Amino acid sequence: MQRTNMSRELLAVLAAVMVVGTGCDKEPVEPPVETPTEPPISTPQHTWSWVDFSNSTCDEGTPTGLGANLGDSKNLLIFFNGGGACWDAVTCLQLNTSAHGPFTQTQFDALTSRLSTGSIFDRQLANNPFKDWNYFFIPYCTGDLHIGNADAVYTAGSTTKTIHHKGRMNTEAFLARIASTFPNPEQVVVTGSSAGGFGAALNYDFVRSTFPNAKVVLIDDSGPLFKSSAMSASLRASWAKAWNYDAVMDALDPAVKDDYAALYPALARKYPEDRMALLSSAQDQTIRTYLQLSATAFEAALRDLDTTVLAPLPHTRSFITAGQAHTMLLNPGAQSSQGVVLLDWLNQMQSASDADWRSVSP
């Protein structure tokens, strides 16, 4: 937005110079009016509220918004919601493997009781390290892991639909208002579950650069970005074609387009003091289905990612549970691994030394 304003100001100056240069008797060009910043979000304290965004879109074309639950804290928790993914006519139109729009206040209101009971959004949950923070809930209705920028036309039989994979564009609109509301937060947690876990990791660089002076951490719940050797090349190509996400990857490191696992070391290089965490069950049934992997192949890929990519990074840890369950942050007090409760582990992430905050796995 600043670049746009600067360009307008430059054009106005050039126009004024041109008028003077011709010797015409014209009134001086008025200086351009400053484009206002995005209006801050104002809601009742400690109450979930829905905020409409006219400059956002779900997959079927309707606008969406975000949920906010604000207080007096200078800390932010930005949560990307999950809901599957789709990338072709079969997955988007026939199997419906992603959450479709609309996503409005009606859909959000149906979630608020679950968000506020036993989750990281529960202000009454004992030992919740985020109970006094400001919460932002980013919905998901674009099928693209929150990173798409494409209008894709899919045909299945006699049905043709345009699917708006606009997750990244929505994120940019939401973040502009969040930054206007809290321009200089002290701490920011970027997190999400399932497709939102992927979205949190893939948008981390964008959020992080928006708040350069804050202490920022990543908590990726059930969104593991595996090495290219663990994923079908055709699947990765289908995602890239459908969602048009090259700009997102290139902004951090073009290597991520060919190897999703390269995201973690790229983030660690760019933000060497930031802590990052990956949460996953060893054989997550939901994610392995999307990645077209067997239970044993998923676990092998997860453990390879953990030991060869995450473990060497000085401020990155993993919390891996046994079994094939999916997502943890909506009930962190009930999740444990090797006798360590996830809620306690998240507290350690926020306050303990690197030596005391350790990866755990069965």
MARDREN-777202 format. One line per field, with one value per residue (C-alpha): residue number from 1; x, y, z. Coordinates in nm, 3 decimals, decimal comma. Layout:
# MARDREN-777202
num	NUM:...
u	X:...
v	Y:...
w	Z:...
# end
This chain:
# MARDREN-777202
num	1:2:3:4:5:6:7:8:9:10:11:12:13:14:15:16:17:18:19:20:21:22:23:24:25:26:27:28:29:30:31:32:33:34:35:36:37:38:39:40:41:42:43:44:45:46:47:48:49:50:51:52:53:54:55:56:57:58:59:60:61:62:63:64:65:66:67:68:69:70:71:72:73:74:75:76:77:78:79:80:81:82:83:84:85:86:87:88:89:90:91:92:93:94:95:96:97:98:99:100:101:102:103:104:105:106:107:108:109:110:111:112:113:114:115:116:117:118:119:120:121:122:123:124:125:126:127:128:129:130:131:132:133:134:135:136:137:138:139:140:141:142:143:144:145:146:147:148:149:150:151:152:153:154:155:156:157:158:159:160:161:162:163:164:165:166:167:168:169:170:171:172:173:174:175:176:177:178:179:180:181:182:183:184:185:186:187:188:189:190:191:192:193:194:195:196:197:198:199:200:201:202:203:204:205:206:207:208:209:210:211:212:213:214:215:216:217:218:219:220:221:222:223:224:225:226:227:228:229:230:231:232:233:234:235:236:237:238:239:240:241:242:243:244:245:246:247:248:249:250:251:252:253:254:255:256:257:258:259:260:261:262:263:264:265:266:267:268:269:270:271:272:273:274:275:276:277:278:279:280:281:282:283:284:285:286:287:288:289:290:291:292:293:294:295:296:297:298:299:300:301:302:303:304:305:306:307:308:309:310:311:312:313:314:315:316:317:318:319:320:321:322:323:324:325:326:327:328:329:330:331:332:333:334:335:336:337:338:339:340:341:342:343:344:345:346:347:348:349:350:351:352:353:354:355:356:357:358:359:360:361:362
u	0,000:0,286:0,433:0,099:0,084:0,442:0,364:0,061:0,261:0,535:0,281:0,129:0,469:0,552:0,218:0,284:0,627:0,477:0,217:0,480:0,704:0,438:0,371:-0,005:-0,208:-0,355:-0,418:-0,144:-0,211:-0,345:-0,128:-0,275:-0,487:-0,325:-0,496:-0,620:-0,476:-0,698:-0,940:-0,860:-1,087:-1,295:-1,497:-1,629:-1,353:-1,304:-1,596:-1,583:-1,701:-1,727:-1,583:-1,693:-1,436:-1,574:-1,229:-1,219:-1,368:-1,456:-1,421:-1,772:-1,733:-1,898:-1,705:-1,592:-1,431:-1,253:-1,323:-1,171:-1,158:-0,964:-0,849:-0,585:-0,284:-0,010:0,022:-0,149:-0,247:-0,330:-0,497:-0,549:-0,848:-0,841:-1,080:-0,912:-0,792:-0,893:-0,705:-0,899:-1,248:-1,252:-1,146:-1,328:-1,653:-1,704:-1,535:-1,558:-1,239:-1,226:-1,457:-1,656:-1,802:-1,993:-1,817:-1,994:-2,096:-2,344:-2,069:-1,838:-2,097:-2,144:-1,775:-1,731:-1,840:-1,590:-1,314:-1,372:-1,384:-1,057:-0,865:-0,580:-0,855:-1,001:-0,938:-1,042:-0,813:-0,556:-0,198:-0,300:-0,004:-0,225:-0,530:-0,482:-0,383:-0,574:-0,714:-0,771:-0,941:-0,879:-1,148:-1,085:-1,307:-1,066:-0,929:-0,568:-0,391:-0,434:-0,176:-0,370:-0,405:-0,602:-0,946:-0,960:-1,230:-1,312:-1,549:-1,696:-1,949:-2,204:-2,098:-1,847:-1,754:-1,503:-1,331:-1,165:-0,847:-0,780:-0,643:-0,332:-0,527:-0,764:-0,470:-0,325:-0,656:-0,694:-0,338:-0,368:-0,653:-0,476:-0,164:-0,374:-0,532:-0,201:0,081:0,348:0,266:0,514:0,456:0,284:0,200:0,129:-0,058:-0,327:-0,451:-0,461:-0,486:-0,442:-0,120:0,014:-0,122:0,049:0,385:0,350:0,235:0,476:0,725:0,450:0,314:0,662:0,774:0,461:0,569:0,948:0,990:0,782:0,884:0,716:0,681:0,526:0,308:0,215:-0,051:-0,082:0,054:0,388:0,573:0,747:1,049:0,977:1,092:0,798:0,534:0,403:0,553:0,220:0,038:0,277:0,247:-0,132:-0,126:0,110:-0,099:-0,434:-0,333:-0,069:0,145:0,486:0,498:0,450:0,736:0,967:0,932:1,112:1,319:1,243:1,377:1,055:0,863:1,059:1,100:0,839:1,067:1,309:1,067:1,186:1,559:1,472:1,268:1,543:1,799:1,582:1,465:1,745:1,603:1,244:1,110:0,912:0,714:0,553:0,276:0,165:0,058:0,290:0,038:-0,213:-0,494:-0,635:-0,313:-0,176:-0,494:-0,445:-0,077:-0,167:0,057:0,013:0,037:0,390:0,503:0,362:0,539:0,866:0,839:0,751:1,042:1,279:1,161:1,201:1,550:1,716:1,544:1,392:1,634:1,942:1,767:1,860:1,517:1,281:1,112:0,851:0,573:0,477:0,213:0,150:-0,140:-0,328:-0,529:-0,558:-0,498:-0,424:-0,472:-0,844:-0,769:-0,403:-0,455:-0,555:-0,261:0,054:0,368:0,628:0,450:0,467:0,135:0,113:-0,018:0,289:0,512:0,361:0,434:0,793:0,805:0,703:0,933:1,190:1,546:1,631:1,790:1,468:1,230:1,283:1,126:0,919:0,805:0,700
v	0,000:0,237:0,172:0,258:0,586:0,671:0,600:0,828:1,105:1,071:1,089:1,399:1,568:1,477:1,611:1,940:1,968:1,904:2,178:2,430:2,330:2,407:2,756:2,695:2,910:2,631:2,604:2,418:2,049:1,970:1,729:1,380:1,282:1,015:0,680:0,586:0,281:-0,018:0,055:-0,122:-0,396:-0,307:-0,572:-0,631:-0,757:-1,130:-1,212:-1,386:-1,148:-1,186:-0,920:-0,915:-0,846:-0,730:-0,776:-1,151:-1,450:-1,813:-2,076:-2,019:-1,641:-1,512:-1,284:-1,413:-1,251:-1,342:-1,407:-1,188:-1,220:-0,925:-0,791:-0,568:-0,784:-0,680:-1,039:-1,199:-1,555:-1,587:-1,919:-2,060:-2,293:-2,629:-2,804:-3,025:-2,929:-2,969:-2,922:-3,068:-3,160:-3,487:-3,344:-3,010:-3,111:-3,483:-3,589:-3,245:-3,301:-2,943:-2,715:-2,499:-2,154:-1,973:-1,905:-1,620:-1,533:-1,822:-2,080:-1,906:-1,883:-2,259:-2,302:-2,058:-2,289:-2,549:-2,290:-2,169:-2,507:-2,678:-2,532:-2,284:-2,018:-2,113:-1,819:-2,030:-2,323:-2,364:-2,344:-2,208:-1,987:-1,786:-1,732:-1,354:-1,299:-1,147:-1,413:-1,396:-1,687:-1,703:-1,916:-2,159:-2,189:-2,183:-2,540:-2,424:-2,446:-2,067:-1,995:-1,986:-1,704:-1,854:-1,883:-2,241:-2,375:-2,741:-2,964:-3,292:-3,442:-3,173:-2,954:-2,671:-2,445:-2,174:-2,234:-1,931:-2,054:-1,719:-1,820:-1,605:-1,301:-1,344:-1,375:-1,049:-0,870:-1,008:-0,931:-0,569:-0,518:-0,715:-0,502:-0,185:-0,303:-0,408:-0,233:-0,320:-0,636:-0,783:-1,150:-1,326:-1,694:-1,807:-2,135:-2,351:-2,707:-2,949:-2,742:-2,448:-2,601:-2,602:-2,250:-2,126:-2,263:-2,144:-1,795:-1,761:-1,551:-1,309:-1,273:-1,256:-0,976:-0,780:-0,771:-0,737:-0,615:-0,884:-1,216:-1,457:-1,835:-2,098:-2,384:-2,609:-2,855:-3,154:-2,987:-3,159:-3,044:-3,359:-3,400:-3,431:-3,793:-3,875:-3,716:-3,793:-3,558:-3,550:-3,448:-3,162:-3,053:-3,059:-2,837:-2,591:-2,570:-2,537:-2,289:-2,077:-2,053:-1,982:-1,624:-1,746:-1,994:-1,760:-1,489:-1,716:-1,960:-2,100:-2,437:-2,487:-2,534:-2,852:-2,968:-2,857:-2,962:-2,688:-2,441:-2,513:-2,444:-2,145:-1,994:-2,074:-1,894:-1,587:-1,572:-1,742:-1,666:-1,775:-2,095:-2,334:-2,643:-2,927:-3,131:-3,459:-3,812:-4,077:-4,206:-3,922:-4,087:-3,765:-3,616:-3,944:-3,985:-3,647:-3,720:-4,062:-4,248:-4,566:-4,553:-4,691:-4,464:-4,158:-4,246:-4,306:-3,969:-3,793:-3,943:-3,868:-3,505:-3,488:-3,634:-3,495:-3,157:-3,035:-3,174:-2,995:-2,657:-2,496:-2,356:-2,608:-2,896:-3,163:-3,312:-3,652:-3,878:-4,248:-4,357:-4,196:-3,915:-3,577:-3,227:-3,135:-2,766:-2,783:-3,014:-2,970:-3,081:-3,428:-3,480:-3,645:-3,819:-3,995:-3,870:-3,505:-3,319:-3,091:-2,799:-2,817:-2,848:-2,532:-2,350:-2,465:-2,340:-1,997:-1,973:-2,251:-2,256:-2,448:-2,717:-2,768:-2,743:-3,072:-3,275:-3,573:-3,875:-4,236
w	0,000:0,074:-0,267:-0,425:-0,235:-0,331:-0,695:-0,684:-0,522:-0,784:-1,066:-0,912:-0,890:-1,249:-1,361:-1,182:-1,344:-1,688:-1,637:-1,530:-1,819:-2,079:-1,945:-1,931:-1,693:-1,484:-1,116:-0,927:-0,889:-0,546:-0,346:-0,339:-0,046:0,167:0,129:0,475:0,643:0,701:0,985:1,312:1,436:1,740:1,926:2,278:2,505:2,554:2,326:1,992:1,721:1,345:1,114:0,749:0,476:0,144:-0,013:0,053:-0,124:-0,068:-0,339:-0,475:-0,487:-0,170:0,069:0,406:0,711:1,032:1,397:1,668:2,045:2,184:2,519:2,675:2,591:2,350:2,227:1,927:1,843:1,472:1,392:1,041:1,030:0,854:0,620:0,361:0,015:-0,348:-0,674:-0,968:-1,086:-0,895:-0,559:-0,588:-0,756:-0,706:-0,384:-0,223:-0,025:0,100:0,294:0,052:0,102:0,215:0,544:0,718:1,072:1,064:1,014:1,260:1,536:1,513:1,606:1,891:2,174:2,060:2,029:2,383:2,558:2,643:2,348:2,319:2,295:2,635:2,868:3,168:3,088:3,363:3,241:2,901:2,802:2,567:2,785:2,809:2,445:2,154:1,920:1,546:1,370:0,995:0,825:0,542:0,238:-0,057:-0,069:-0,120:0,219:0,250:-0,023:-0,350:-0,599:-0,885:-1,042:-1,166:-1,399:-1,337:-1,535:-1,414:-1,653:-1,733:-1,441:-1,486:-1,197:-1,129:-0,798:-0,644:-0,480:-0,311:0,027:0,008:-0,107:0,187:0,425:0,294:0,347:0,698:0,801:0,689:0,938:1,211:1,169:1,178:1,502:1,662:1,475:1,731:1,927:2,172:2,088:1,799:1,766:1,410:1,423:1,267:1,245:0,952:0,631:0,866:0,998:0,644:0,602:0,917:0,804:0,445:0,547:0,838:0,645:0,542:0,895:1,045:0,815:0,906:1,271:1,252:1,610:1,780:1,926:1,681:1,694:1,468:1,592:1,300:1,413:1,178:0,866:0,801:0,492:0,374:0,152:-0,219:-0,207:0,022:-0,199:-0,544:-0,802:-0,987:-0,670:-0,605:-0,970:-0,944:-0,636:-0,800:-1,116:-0,939:-0,670:-0,846:-0,534:-0,688:-0,557:-0,200:-0,231:-0,420:-0,156:0,089:-0,115:-0,463:-0,344:-0,149:-0,476:-0,544:-0,185:0,069:0,358:0,254:0,412:0,765:0,717:0,496:0,779:1,029:0,813:0,770:1,132:1,328:1,675:1,609:1,761:1,544:1,640:1,444:1,606:1,451:1,530:1,393:1,139:1,099:0,905:0,760:0,629:0,498:0,292:0,126:0,066:-0,077:0,169:0,368:0,747:0,747:0,463:0,640:0,963:0,782:0,606:0,932:1,123:0,837:0,836:1,213:1,234:0,922:0,875:1,202:1,462:1,321:1,349:1,684:1,775:1,613:1,797:1,730:1,940:1,797:1,947:1,884:1,667:1,381:1,541:1,374:1,523:1,885:1,960:2,029:2,323:2,421:2,781:2,662:2,424:2,555:2,434:2,645:2,956:2,843:2,815:2,511:2,716:2,941:2,635:2,485:2,809:2,781:2,424:2,547:2,847:2,888:2,761:2,446:2,661:2,860:2,564:2,384:2,107:2,220:2,022:2,091
# end
